[in-house]
Structure formats: C-alpha cells, structure tokens
Amino acid sequence: MARNPLWAWSLRLYRQQGVAPACIALQDRAGIDVNLLLFCLWAGREGRALQGRSLKQALTVTRDWVEIIGPLREARRTLKPIAAADAKRLRAAVLQVELQAERLVQDRLHALPLPRTESKGVTLAADNAGRYFRQGGIRLVPRDWAALKTIVRAAF
C-alpha cells in the first residue's frame, strides 16, 4: 500500500494512553465514525479544512464502509469471550481484516482534496469535527465530551 501519513498518525494516536477506550466509547455511545473523527483532527493539524464538498465526500467514504467494518467488529467482539484456541485464532484473523478495512477507509479519506487554510492546529481540528458532528447529526452528552477531550489532548 502507498504511504499514508494519516494512517501512520492514527496508529500512533490510538496507542496513546486512554485514546482507544475513548474512541470505542464515542463509537458505541454517540455513533461517531472514529476514522472520520481522526481525519478531522489530522486535517486540522495539517492546516486543511473539512467543509462543504470535502465533508460530503468524507461522509460518503465512511458511510460506504460502515456496512463492512461494523459486522467485522461485531464478529470480533462476539468471539472475545470464547476461550477456545481456535476462536482466539479466528478473532485475531478477523481483527486483521478489520484493520485492513480501516486502512482502506483512511487511504480514501487521505486522497480527498482538502483546501489549505491559514489556520491550523486544535482550533481548525475542532472546526472540522464540529462540522462533521453537525452534518452527521451527532449529539454529544457530557461523558462523550470527556472522551473527546482525551482524544484531542493526545492529538495535540
């Protein structure tokens, strides 16, 4: 696969303390697409605005993959409590396929043309995420804000 700085950055961020559980919480409770959230943050760091046409394209990219990644994730989660060695091997294999699908999503997101802006950093990232939340109908409750804060702090 071609080099993708978004993917490399996402992997580093996801490994930071508290980020993985925060991402999972936002995904499960608020319906946030973690790939799209990470893209919003990464784009902000890079001085790129996610708005208008580019936001619609990003939403289309992630929407197309929800029906693939969601069932993979659910199968992996269903296998987790099964102690048998063959179930553990199958769970590991499903995880690898799930990660491949996540990478494909991020490859497509990374390929989107995003306009450069004068601003960059946490403010632009917050603007990107805010536009995604509004367009996607995402409504956060207080505990969701705490999870988002964990991710943003680690990202910046």
Buried (B, 14 or more C-beta within 10 A) or exposed (E): EEEBEBBEBBBEBBEBEEBBEBBEBBBEEBEBBBBBBBBBBBBBBBBBBBBEEBBEBBBEBBEEBEEBBEEBBEBBEEBEEEEEEEBEEBBEEBBEBBEEBBBBBBBBBBEBEBEEBEEBEBEBBBBBBEBBBEBBEBEBEEEBEEBBEBBBEBBE
